[in-house]
Amino acid sequence: MVLGGTVLGQLVLVSLLFLSVLSWAIILGKSRQLKRLDQNNQLFWSIFEPDLRMKEIGQQLKDLPSSPFREIFQRTYSEAVESTRRANEKSIGKAMLPHITVRLQRITDRSILEQGALLESRLSSLATISSASPFIGLFGTVMGIIDSFQSIGTTGVTSLAAVAPGISEALIATAAGLLAAIPALMGYNHFRNRTRLLGNSMRDFGSELSNRLEWILHEQFAASRERQPQ
């Protein structure tokens, strides 16, 4: 039925087949990516404990694979170390603490946005496929029905046996569009919810990390000020 159809109908089906293969490739790739990130995040949380010092955590994280929480920690902690060094060189640590805190929060927020963008990569393609595929299939159906009516007008045969093959061929495009759209829509909703939960976890971690670093810097600057000669 497909091979005996019109060229336009075959192009529509080939397009839908391409979109279906693309959506499944994105779904499988995204599943592997999130599974790997879950494993890396578990390794991160096994190291990031309140009892360990930040320097010890940073040294242990160097050997771990990349994860959103690891990247947020590394960038924020590196900025905290560099800002502390500059403030101690100028002996203005206590006065610079509010500015350092604001800068650390900005670095944390930027890292969270970057990691969120990586998590949501290619999800827009799934949304596009789920929205466009039914309309592409409907376009193929409409063109097939138009071709069937033109055949009726040309031959003058109006029996069901004459029109049924052309209409059933046209309806295949609608079915193909739905077959391409439904998995893409389900995959998009599933991955969107998972990335949203990860985004909330990253924001909570960012707030906790910023507060912890601020307290540590406050203690360090206070201790260094007490050691200065009166």
C-alpha positions in Angstrom: 0.0 0.0 0.0 2.8 2.4 0.8 4.9 1.5 -2.2 1.9 1.9 -4.5 1.1 5.4 -3.1 1.9 8.8 -4.5 5.3 10.4 -4.3 4.1 13.0 -1.9 2.6 10.4 0.4 5.9 8.5 0.4 7.9 11.6 1.2 5.6 12.3 4.1 6.1 8.8 5.4 9.8 9.0 5.0 9.9 12.3 6.9 7.9 10.8 9.7 10.1 7.8 9.8 13.2 10.1 10.1 11.5 12.1 12.9 10.6 8.8 14.7 14.2 7.5 14.5 15.5 10.9 15.7 13.1 11.0 18.7 14.1 7.5 19.7 17.8 8.3 19.4 17.3 11.3 21.6 15.3 9.3 24.1 17.9 6.5 24.4 20.8 9.0 24.5 19.0 11.1 27.2 18.3 8.0 29.3 22.0 7.0 29.2 23.0 10.6 30.1 20.7 10.8 33.1 21.6 7.3 34.3 25.3 8.3 34.2 24.7 11.6 36.0 22.7 9.8 38.7 25.7 7.5 39.3 28.2 10.4 39.3 25.9 12.4 41.7 25.8 9.5 44.1 29.7 9.5 44.1 29.7 13.2 44.8 27.3 12.9 47.7 29.4 10.1 49.2 32.3 12.6 49.5 30.5 15.9 50.2 29.9 15.5 53.9 29.6 18.1 56.6 32.5 16.6 58.6 35.0 17.1 55.9 36.9 20.3 55.2 36.3 22.1 51.9 39.9 21.6 50.9 39.7 17.9 51.5 36.4 17.6 49.5 38.0 19.6 46.6 41.0 17.3 46.5 38.8 14.1 46.4 36.5 15.5 43.8 39.3 16.0 41.3 39.4 12.2 40.6 35.6 11.9 40.2 33.8 12.0 36.9 31.8 15.1 35.9 28.4 15.7 37.5 26.3 18.9 37.9 27.0 19.1 41.6 30.7 18.6 41.1 30.9 21.4 38.6 29.0 23.8 40.8 31.2 23.0 43.8 34.5 23.2 41.8 33.7 26.6 40.3 32.3 28.1 43.5 35.1 26.8 45.7 37.8 27.9 43.2 36.4 31.4 43.2 36.2 31.4 47.0 39.9 30.4 47.3 41.0 33.0 44.8 38.9 35.8 46.4 40.3 34.9 49.8 43.8 35.0 48.6 43.4 38.4 47.0 41.7 39.8 50.1 44.4 38.4 52.5 47.1 40.0 50.3 45.5 43.4 50.7 44.6 42.7 54.4 41.0 43.7 53.9 39.4 40.3 54.3 36.7 41.3 56.7 35.7 44.4 54.6 35.6 42.3 51.4 33.4 39.6 52.8 30.0 41.0 51.6 31.4 41.5 48.1 32.9 38.0 48.1 29.6 36.5 49.2 27.7 38.3 46.4 30.3 37.1 43.8 30.1 33.5 45.1 26.4 33.6 44.8 26.6 34.8 41.2 29.1 32.1 40.3 26.9 29.5 41.9 23.8 30.8 40.0 25.6 30.9 36.7 26.9 27.4 37.2 23.4 26.1 38.0 22.1 27.8 34.8 24.8 26.2 32.7 24.3 22.7 34.1 20.5 23.1 33.7 21.0 24.0 30.1 23.1 20.9 29.6 20.4 18.8 31.2 17.7 20.2 29.0 19.7 19.9 25.8 17.8 18.2 22.9 14.6 18.3 24.8 13.4 21.0 22.5 13.8 18.6 19.6 11.4 16.1 21.3 8.9 18.9 21.9 9.1 19.9 18.2 8.7 16.3 17.0 5.7 15.7 19.2 4.0 18.9 18.0 4.9 18.7 14.3 4.5 15.0 13.5 0.7 14.9 13.8 0.3 17.9 11.5 2.8 16.3 9.0 0.7 13.1 9.0 -2.5 15.1 8.7 -1.0 16.9 5.7 -0.3 13.6 4.0 -3.8 12.4 4.8 -5.4 15.5 3.4 -3.3 15.3 0.2 -4.1 11.6 -0.2 -7.9 12.2 0.2 -7.7 15.0 -2.3 -6.0 12.7 -4.8 -8.7 10.1 -4.2 -11.5 12.6 -5.0 -9.6 13.7 -8.1 -9.5 10.1 -9.2 -13.3 9.9 -8.6 -13.8 13.0 -10.7 -11.7 11.7 -13.5 -13.0 8.1 -13.7 -16.6 8.8 -12.5 -16.5 5.7 -10.3 -18.0 6.4 -6.9 -18.2 3.0 -5.4 -16.6 2.3 -2.0 -14.4 -0.4 -3.5 -12.9 2.3 -5.8 -12.2 4.9 -3.1 -11.4 2.8 -0.1 -7.8 1.9 -1.1 -6.8 5.6 -1.7 -8.4 6.8 1.6 -6.9 3.9 3.6 -3.5 4.8 2.1 -4.0 8.4 3.1 -4.9 7.5 6.7 -1.6 5.7 7.0 0.1 9.1 7.2 -2.1 10.1 10.2 -1.2 6.9 12.0 2.5 7.3 11.2 2.3 10.9 12.5 0.8 9.7 15.8 3.4 6.9 16.1 6.1 9.4 15.8 4.5 12.0 18.1 3.4 9.9 21.1 6.8 8.5 22.1 8.4 11.9 21.6 5.7 13.6 23.8 6.1 10.9 26.6 9.8 11.2 26.5 9.7 15.0 26.7 7.4 15.0 29.7 9.5 12.3 31.5 12.8 14.0 30.9 11.4 17.4 31.6 10.2 16.3 35.0 13.5 14.7 35.8 15.6 17.7 34.8 13.2 19.9 36.8 13.8 17.8 40.0 17.6 17.9 39.3 17.4 21.7 38.9 15.6 22.1 42.2 18.3 19.9 43.9 21.0 22.0 42.3 19.5 25.2 43.6 19.2 23.8 47.1 22.8 22.7 47.0 23.9 26.0 45.7 22.3 27.8 48.6 23.7 25.4 51.1 27.2 25.7 49.5 27.1 29.5 49.5 26.0 29.6 53.1 28.7 27.2 54.1 31.5 29.0 52.3 30.3 32.3 53.7 30.5 31.0 57.3 34.0 29.5 56.6 35.3 32.8 55.1 33.8 34.7 58.1 35.7 32.4 60.5 38.9 32.7 58.5 38.9 36.5 58.2 38.0 36.8 61.9 40.9 34.5 62.9 43.4 36.4 60.6 42.3 39.7 62.1 42.9 38.4 65.6 46.4 37.3 64.6 47.3 40.8 63.3 49.5 42.9 65.7 47.6 45.5 67.8 
